[in-house]
Amino acid sequence: MVSFPQAGAGQDSVERAVVSVVQELFGWVHVDDEYSLVPDYGQWGVVVGWFSEGEEKEIRFDVSAGESYKIAGQGDRNVSDLDICVYDSVGREVGCDELADAIPLVTFTASRSGTYRAVLTAYSLESFTAYAGMILLRR
C-alpha cells in the first residue's frame, strides 16, 4: 500500500492523479507498510515526463541519517535502458543502478542528513522520445 500525507481540500485531484501514475508506471515496485512516498517540495515523491535519448531528470529530497530509502524507475515500452544514481549532500554517489534494463532500483540508508538528489537517465530508447519516471519511498 502506498500512503500519502494528509490531503487538504483541493488536493484530492492531485492525489488521485499521483496514485494513477504510481499504479501504472510503478506497479512492479514492492511497497509494503514500512515504506511511503516522500512528499518533499510538493512533488509527492514522483517525477515523470518525456525523455529523449541521453536526457536526465532529477529530484532533490531531504533525508535523515539512519532512515532507509528506495528509488525506483520505470519507462514505457520505448525505453530499453533507464538508470538511476543517487548522490548525497556533498555530491558523493550513495547508490546507482546502471543495469541495461528499464526498471532501475536503488536502495540505501542515509549515513548523514541533508539534501540528496536522484538522477534518472534514459540511456537507450527505441524511438525519438519515451515516457519514464521515478518514485521515491522512505521507510
C-alpha positions as CSV (number, residue, x, y, z in Angstrom):
1,M,0.0,0.0,0.0
2,V,1.2,3.5,-0.9
3,S,0.4,6.2,1.6
4,F,0.2,9.9,1.1
5,P,0.4,12.8,3.5
6,Q,-2.9,14.3,4.7
7,A,-4.6,15.9,1.7
8,G,-6.3,19.2,2.2
9,A,-9.3,20.5,0.2
10,G,-8.3,20.9,-3.5
11,Q,-5.5,18.3,-3.2
12,D,-7.8,15.3,-3.8
13,S,-7.5,15.5,-7.6
14,V,-3.7,15.8,-7.3
15,E,-3.6,12.7,-5.1
16,R,-5.8,10.7,-7.4
17,A,-3.5,11.6,-10.4
18,V,-0.4,10.6,-8.5
19,V,-2.0,7.3,-7.4
20,S,-2.9,6.6,-11.1
21,V,0.7,7.3,-12.2
22,V,2.2,5.2,-9.4
23,Q,-0.1,2.3,-10.3
24,E,0.6,2.5,-14.0
25,L,4.3,3.1,-14.0
26,F,5.5,1.6,-10.8
27,G,3.2,-1.4,-10.3
28,W,6.3,-3.7,-10.2
29,V,7.7,-1.9,-7.1
30,H,7.1,-3.8,-3.9
31,V,5.7,-1.3,-1.5
32,D,4.8,-2.5,2.0
33,D,3.5,-0.9,5.2
34,E,7.1,0.1,6.0
35,Y,7.6,2.4,3.0
36,S,5.6,5.5,2.0
37,L,6.0,8.2,-0.7
38,V,8.2,11.1,0.3
39,P,6.2,14.3,-0.3
40,D,9.2,16.8,-0.3
41,Y,8.9,20.0,-2.2
42,G,5.3,19.4,-3.3
43,Q,6.4,16.7,-5.7
44,W,4.7,13.8,-3.9
45,G,7.8,11.7,-4.3
46,V,7.2,11.1,-8.0
47,V,9.0,12.5,-11.1
48,V,7.6,11.6,-14.5
49,G,8.0,13.1,-18.0
50,W,9.1,12.7,-21.6
51,F,12.7,11.9,-22.3
52,S,14.9,11.9,-25.3
53,E,17.8,9.6,-25.5
54,G,20.5,10.6,-23.0
55,E,18.3,13.1,-21.2
56,E,18.4,13.3,-17.4
57,K,15.8,14.4,-14.8
58,E,16.4,14.7,-11.1
59,I,14.6,15.1,-7.9
60,R,16.1,16.6,-4.8
61,F,14.9,15.4,-1.4
62,D,15.8,15.8,2.2
63,V,17.0,12.7,4.1
64,S,17.5,12.0,7.8
65,A,20.6,10.0,8.9
66,G,19.6,6.4,9.6
67,E,16.5,6.3,7.5
68,S,16.1,3.9,4.6
69,Y,15.0,4.9,1.1
70,K,14.0,3.2,-2.2
71,I,14.1,4.9,-5.5
72,A,12.6,3.0,-8.4
73,G,12.3,3.9,-12.1
74,Q,10.2,2.7,-15.0
75,G,9.9,3.5,-18.6
76,D,7.3,2.9,-21.3
77,R,7.8,0.2,-24.0
78,N,10.1,2.6,-25.9
79,V,12.7,2.6,-23.1
80,S,15.3,-0.1,-23.3
81,D,17.9,1.3,-20.8
82,L,17.0,3.5,-17.8
83,D,19.3,4.2,-14.9
84,I,19.2,5.9,-11.5
85,C,22.1,7.3,-9.5
86,V,21.7,8.9,-6.0
87,Y,24.1,11.5,-4.6
88,D,24.4,12.7,-1.0
89,S,24.6,16.4,0.1
90,V,28.3,16.7,-0.8
91,G,27.9,15.0,-4.2
92,R,29.2,11.5,-3.4
93,E,27.4,8.6,-5.0
94,V,25.4,6.6,-2.5
95,G,23.9,4.1,-4.9
96,C,23.5,3.6,-8.6
97,D,21.6,1.1,-10.8
98,E,23.2,1.0,-14.2
99,L,21.9,-2.3,-15.4
100,A,20.9,-2.4,-19.1
101,D,17.2,-2.6,-18.3
102,A,14.2,-0.2,-18.0
103,I,13.4,-0.9,-14.3
104,P,16.2,0.6,-12.1
105,L,16.0,0.3,-8.3
106,V,18.4,1.9,-5.8
107,T,18.0,1.3,-2.0
108,F,20.2,3.0,0.7
109,T,20.3,4.0,4.3
110,A,21.3,7.7,4.7
111,S,24.6,8.0,6.5
112,R,24.1,11.7,7.0
113,S,21.2,14.1,6.9
114,G,20.9,16.7,4.1
115,T,19.5,17.3,0.7
116,Y,20.2,14.3,-1.7
117,R,19.5,14.1,-5.4
118,A,18.4,11.2,-7.5
119,V,19.2,11.4,-11.3
120,L,17.1,9.4,-13.8
121,T,18.8,8.9,-17.2
122,A,17.3,7.5,-20.3
123,Y,20.3,5.9,-21.9
124,S,18.7,4.0,-24.7
125,L,15.3,4.5,-26.4
126,E,13.6,2.6,-29.2
127,S,12.1,5.8,-30.6
128,F,12.8,9.6,-30.5
129,T,11.1,10.1,-27.2
130,A,9.7,8.0,-24.3
131,Y,7.8,8.4,-21.1
132,A,9.5,7.5,-17.9
133,G,9.7,8.3,-14.2
134,M,10.9,7.5,-10.8
135,I,9.3,7.2,-7.4
136,L,10.9,8.0,-4.0
137,L,9.9,5.9,-1.0
138,R,11.0,6.2,2.6
139,R,10.9,3.7,5.4
